[in-house]
Amino acid sequence: MRLKLITTTSLVALSLFGAAQGADINQDGANKLRDNLTGILPDDIAKSGFLTVNPAGTRYEIIYDLSKLLSKLEPAKVVINGLTPFSVFATPLDSGLWNLEGNNSFNISGNFKGPDDKASDFTYSIASIVYNGVFDPAIAYLRSGDFKASDIRVTSKTDADQVDASFAGMNYRLDSTDSASGNGRLDFKANGSMSGLVETVTSAQMPPITIKADSIDFNADVGSLPAKEIRDIVLFVLDHMDEHNLSKENEEKLKSLLKAAFPLFSSINETITANNLTVGTVAGSGGAKAFGYNFAVDGPADAVRFGFGMNAQDVTLDSPVMPASYRPFLPKSVDMQFAVPDMDFAAFSDEFMKFDLSSGNGNAEESGKQAAEKLFREGVVVVDLPKFTAVSDVYDLDVTGKLQGRVDTQKDYSLQASVLARDLDKSIAAIQDLAKSDPNLQQVSFGMMMAKGFAKTDPDGRSRWDISVAGDGSVAINGQQIKGPDAEEPDQGEDQDQGQEPDQEQEPDQGQTQPQ
């Protein structure tokens, strides 16, 4: 029963699939729309009355009463209060699309018991959520939409922990266009913001933590998405969720659907920024004027690049845990960017298609390993560091580099990096001054003086170290070798030879004459 409920809640998001049939607004049309919406649901769910459709002028009113689904749950496991019906107004358009509108509110509370039989209480409320969008039955998703919500509050409480979170408001915008790649693919763009974040985490093991942000902005876009093919895959998976193993016929059908969907996109970009972020505890507080995260995937299917990054501006920390003498070393701004380039998802998908998903063969694990190895050409993994900067009152660092290794060993790797430091003498002086009260830093001061001796000076006055670590373990800085290759490890045969006594006589071969 739980599986059917999961299927149902998933299909609510897909509920208008196949329903856009231009027709007059009347009760007969309402009944047909209702039947379309419930036709792919399990019979006991479809006949529960949780969904009704009524004609409402030039549109249909679709009413969801999810409380009627609660009878399918175990009362001893889940209790939900305040779950009132909500409406979605659907207007059929001449284009075959649907215009969806809604203006609802939620105020739900309840409790449930998890697999460990521990109880959790929760509340979830939204004073107002207003939306207007255009739904495309061909992809079972919105082509565009505007969403606004106000006074959002969420709490979760167990015997040991409690989380309270709230947002003053949220707005979200979705748009799509036909992709230049054709084949019915779409480009999606989304952006929005949430304002007035306040979150408090309380635990029996630690003091309360309060997180606040004036706003959180987000932007995302996906290029060349095969939305229709993804819809078909989702519906196939939902239709076969109860099957332990796929039949050969269904396996071939799934592979056909996957092949039609590959590549799943041409690019993904996402950025999230928290503005005026603060974190407060009994031990002090800290924060940043802006704290951001970014993620990007791009490139052709046989040379995909994954990029990750984090950045912070105007970082502050006010805590007795950090002595005042150390505060100048706290970075005021940080920007880190990492990337994994040249991943061959075309070869990965080709290998994936060799999987045997039917019963009785049990080679999925080995096939999965082979497919994963295809991601990296000849087993070589490259991690780029296109940017790392850190600036404080006493240092200004800029690092770029590349690490290369293999998927099958941790020993065979190489590194190329460039480190630039502005005002190096100022940084050394700061460490030397701090070492007067902390002798442990004297070694750091000595190391920095040695590093200064290896440095070159760029035209802009910054000190530079070009660092090279070869696969044999040798290390060079600015072309000067400071460490030779690692000693070769003897193989097993050499170990055995070395273990023999020098004067031990070897047994002669059977065909060899022994000395008289």
N, C-alpha and C positions, 0 to 999 in steps of 0.2 A: 504493500500500500504506500509506503514511504517513497518508493521509486516512482510510482504513478504520480504522486504529488509533486515530486521534483520535475517530472516530465511536464506536468501541467503548468507549473510556474514558469518553466522555460518557454512553453508555447504561448503564454500570455503575451510575451514580447513579440512573438511571431504571429499573433492571433488573426491578423487581417490577410494572411496568406491566402491567395486565391479568391478573395472576397470582393474585389473591385469589379462589379458588374453594373454598368450604368443602367439605372432603372428609375421609375417614378418612386417618390417617397410615399409609401403606403404600408399597411400592416403586412400585406403579402411579401413585400420587399424586405420588411423587418424580419419576418420569419425565415426567409431565405438567408439573410445575412447571419442571423443567429445560428442556423444550421451549418453554415460555412465555418463560423467561428468555433463551433463545438464538434464539427464532424471528425476531426483527427484526434479528439481526446478520448480517453477510456470511457466506456459507457456509464460507469457509476459517477464519474465526474461530470460528464455532459448532461446527465439527467438530474444532477443535484440542484439545478436552478440557480447556480452561482452567477449565471450570465443571462441577462434579458436584453432585448432590443425593442425599442419603440420608435415609431415615426414622430419627429419633432419639427414640424414646419418643412423647411427645405433640407433637412438633414436627419440622421438617425441618432438617437441617444442609446449608447451601449452602457449598460449598468453592470458593474462587477460587484457582487456581494460575496467577498472571500470568506466571510464568517460561516457561510454554508459549507465550506470545505473543512471547517474545523471538526465536523462530525466524523471525518475520516481519520483524525488524529487520536492518539491515546491521551485521554484527559489527565492521566497521572504523569505524562511526560511533557505535555505542552498546554499552557493556558494563555489565551490572548484576550484582552479586554479592549473595548472601544473600537473594534474593527467595523466601521460603518461602510455602507455602499458608496462607491465613487463612480462618476460618470465620465465617459469620453464621447464627444459629439463628432460624428463622422459624416462628411459631405462628399458624395461621389462627384468627381470632376469629369468633364468631357474627354480628358486625356487618358482616362482609365485609372488615374491616381485618386487618392483620397485626401481630403483636408481634415486634419484632426485638431480638435480644440478641447481644452479642459480647464477647469478652475476648481481645485479641490483643497482639502485640508486633512491632516491626519493627527490623531492623538491616541497612540496605541501603547498599552502596557501589558506586561505578562511575565511569565516565567517558564523555564524549560529545564529539563534534566539531560545532560550530555551522556555520552557512552560510559563515562566513569560514574554516572548516577549522581553527580554533583549538581546542585541547583544553581541557576542563574536568573536574576531578575533583570528586566529591561524596560525602558520607556523610549518611545520614538514619536516625535511630534514635528509637524510643519504647519505653521499658522496659515500659509497660503502657498500654493503651487499653481502657476498659470502657464499654459503652454499652447503653442500653435505650430503645427507642422504639416508637411506633405509626405504622405506614406505611399510607397511604391510596392504593390503586391508582388511584382516580378522579382523583387529582391528581399521581400519581407522585412523592409527596414525603411527608415525615414530618408527622404532625399534632402530635406531641409527642415529646420525647426528653430524656434525660440522658446527658451524656458526661463522662468523666473520664480524664485522661492524666497520666503522670508521667515525669520525666526525659526531656525532649525535646531532642534535639541535632541541629543541622544545620551542615554545613560545605560551602563551595564554594571551589574553588581553581583559578586559572589561572596562567599564567607570571608575570603582573604583579600579580594581586590575590588576596586571600583573605578570606573572611568566616567567622567562627565564631560561632554563636549557640546559646544553650541556655535552656530554661525548666525550673524545678524541677517545675512542674505546671500543669495547666489543668483548669477545669471550665466546662461550658456547659449551659444549659437552654433548651429550645424549647417553646413552648406556642402553641396556636391555638384560636380560637373562631369560630363563625359570625358574620359581619359583620351589623350592624344594617341595612346597605343591602340585604341579601337577595341574590337572584340567584345563590346558591351561592358567594358571595365569602367570603373568610376574613380574619380579623385575626390576625397573627402577632406574638409577642413573644419576644425572646431576650435572655438576659443571661448573664454569666459573668466569669471573670477568669483571668489567667495570672500565675503567681508566679515570682519569682527570675529575671528576665531578665538575661542577660549576653551582650553582643554586641561582638565585636572586629573592626574592619575594618582590614586592612593593605593598603597599596598601594605600588608602586614610586615613585609620584609624591608621596606624602605620608606623614608619620609615622602610627603606629597610633592609632586612635580606639577607645575603649572606652565603651560605653553600658550603664548598669545601671539597673534599676528594681526596687523591692521587689515591685510588682504592677502589672498593667494591667487595669483594670476596663472592661467594655463593656456597654452596654444599647442595644437597638434594637427598634423596632416598626414594622410596616407595616399600614396600615388598608385594608380593602376590596380585597384582592388577588384577581384572577380566576385562581386557581391552576389550575383545569382548563383554561381557555382558554390560559394560558401553556404548559401541558404540550402542548396541541395544536399551538401555534406551534413549539415546540422540535422536536417530532417531525416536523413538516412540513419545517422547515429541514434537519434531519438527513437526511431522505429525499430532498432535492433538492440536496444540497451539490455534487454532481458536475455539475450543469447550469449551463452558462455563462449562459443566458438562460431565463426561465420562459416557458412557453407561455401563451397567453391564458387557457386554462382554469385552469391552475395559478395564474396571476396573480390571477384573480378569487377563487379559493379562499383564497389567502393574504390578500387584502384582506378577505374575509369573516371569517377568523379574527382579524385585527387589529381589525376593527370590533367584533367580539364582546368583545374584551379591553379596549378603550378605555372609560373611563380605566383605566390600569394600576394605579392605587391612589388612595386619597383622602388619604393622609398617610404620611410617612416621618419617623422621628426616630431619630437615632443619637448616642450620646455615648461617647467613649473617654477615659479618664483614666489617666495614668501617675503612680504614687505614689512619692515619694522618687527622682526621676529624677536621675541624674548622668551627665555627659559628661566624660571625661578624655583629655587629650592631653599630649604632652611640653611644650606651651606653657602648661599649667595645666588647671584643672578648673572646672566650673560645673554648675548644675542647678537644680532647683525641687522644693519639697515636693510640689507637684501641678502637672501640665501636662496640659491637656485640650483636646479638639477636639469640636465639636458640629456637626450637620448636620440640617436639617429642611426638609421640603416639605409644604405644606398649602394648603388653600383649594379652592374649586370649580374645575372644569376650565377655566373661562374667566377665572379670576383666581387663578392659582397663585403662591405665594410661595416662593422659595428662600432659605434662611437658612444662613449659615456663621458659625462663631465659633471663637476660640482663647482660652485663658486660662492664666495661670501665677501661682502663689502662692509666696511666700518664695523668690524668685529669688536665687541666689548666683553669684559669679564670683571665682575665686582664680587670678589670672594676672599675671605681670610685664608682659604686653602692655598692661594697663590700669594707668596710674599711680595711686597711692593717692589723689591729689587728685581724680581723676575718679570714684572709686567711689561717693561719695554720690549721683551722678546716675544710677547704675544702678537701673532700676525694680525695686522689691521685688515688685510685683504688677502684672499687666496683664490686661485683659479687652477683647477686640475682638469685635464682632458686626457682620456685614454681611448685607444682604438685597437680593434683586432681586424686587420684588413685581409683581403684576398681569400675569403672563405668560399669554397666551391659548392654552392647549394644546388647547382644543376647536377653535379655528380652525385651529391647526397640524395636527391630525389630519384635519380635513376637507380641507385642502389636500394632505396626504400621500396621501389616498385617490385623488387625481387623477394620481398618479405613473403613468407607463407603464413597467412593469417587464419587459415583453416585449421581444423582440429587434427591432432595426432602427430604433428611434425616437430613441434617444440624447438625450432631453430630461430625463434624471434630474437633471443638475446644475442646470439652470435651475429645474426644479420644486422641488428641494431649497432653492434660494435663496428662492423665493417662499414656501415653507412656513415657513422660518426667519423671514422678515419678518412673517409672521402672528403670531408669538409676541408681538410688541410692538405695541400699538395705535398706529396711525398712525406707526409707526417710532420711537416715543419709548421710550427706555430709562431706567429710574429705578433708582438704587442708593441704598438707605437705609443710614445708619450709626446704628442705634438706640442703640449704646453703644460708647464707647471710653474706658477709664479707665487711667491709669498713675500709680502712687504710688511715690515714693522718699523718701529722707531730706530732700530739699530742694524737692520739688514734689508737687502733687496735682492732676492734670488730669482733666477730664471733658468729652468731646466728643460731640455728637450732630449729625446733619445729613442732607442729602439732595442727591444729585447727579442732574441730569436732562440727558440728551443725546439724540442721534439715532443710529440705526444706519448712516445713510448719510453722516455727516460728523463730523469731530472738532472743528469750530469752534463749532457752535451748541449751547452747553450753559449751564446755570445751576446755581448752588450756594446752598444755604441751610444754615448751620451755626451752632451755639452752642458756644462754648468757655468753660468755667468753670475758674478756678484758685483754689485755697485757699492762703492765706499767700503771696501774690504778692511781698510785700516780702522775705520770706525767700529766695525763689527768686532775686530780683534781687541780693540781697546775696551769695548763694553764687556767682553768675556773676561779680560784680565782684571778689570775693576771688580767684577762679580766674584772672581776667584779669591779675592782678598778675604771675603767672608765665607766662601765655600771652597776649601782646598781641593775638593774632588774635580773642580773645573780647571785646575792647572793643567791636567793632561789634555783637556779640550783646547786650551789656549796654545799649548805646545803643538798639537796637531794642526791647528789653523796656521801657525807660523810656518810649519813644514809645507802645508798646502800652498801658502803664498809663494814659496820658493819655486814651485812647479808652474805657477800661473803665467799666462801671457796677458798682455794688455791690449784690449780692442781699441779701435779709433775713438769710441765714445767714452773711454776711460774705465770700462768695466774689466774686471779680472775674468779670465777665461780658462777653463780646463776642458779639453777634449779627451774623454776617457774611452779607452778601448779594452774590452775583455774578450779575448779570443776563445775559441772552442777548446783549445788545449790548456786553458787556465792562465795564460800569460796576460799581463796587465801593462798598458802603456798610457801615459798622460802627456798630452801635447807632443806625441811622437817619441817620448823618452820611455824606454822600458823600465818599469820599477819592480816587476816580478816576472820570472821566467816561467816556462811551461811546467805544468804539474808532472810529477814523476809517473811514469807508466806503471800501472798495476800489473804484476806478473800473472800470467795465465796459470791455470791449474797444473799443467805439465811442468812448468818451471818451478812451481812450489814443491812438487814431488821430488824433482832433481836436487833442489837445494836442501831437502830434508835428509839426503843420504850422507853417510860418513865418507870422507875423502878416500880412506884406505879400504873401503868395502869393495871386494871383488864382485864383478858382475857375473851372473850365471852365463856360461857359454851357450851358444846355440847348439842344438843337437848335432848339426852337421859340422861343427868346428872341432878340431883336434885339440885336446887339452895339453898344456905344456908338461913335459916330462921332468 
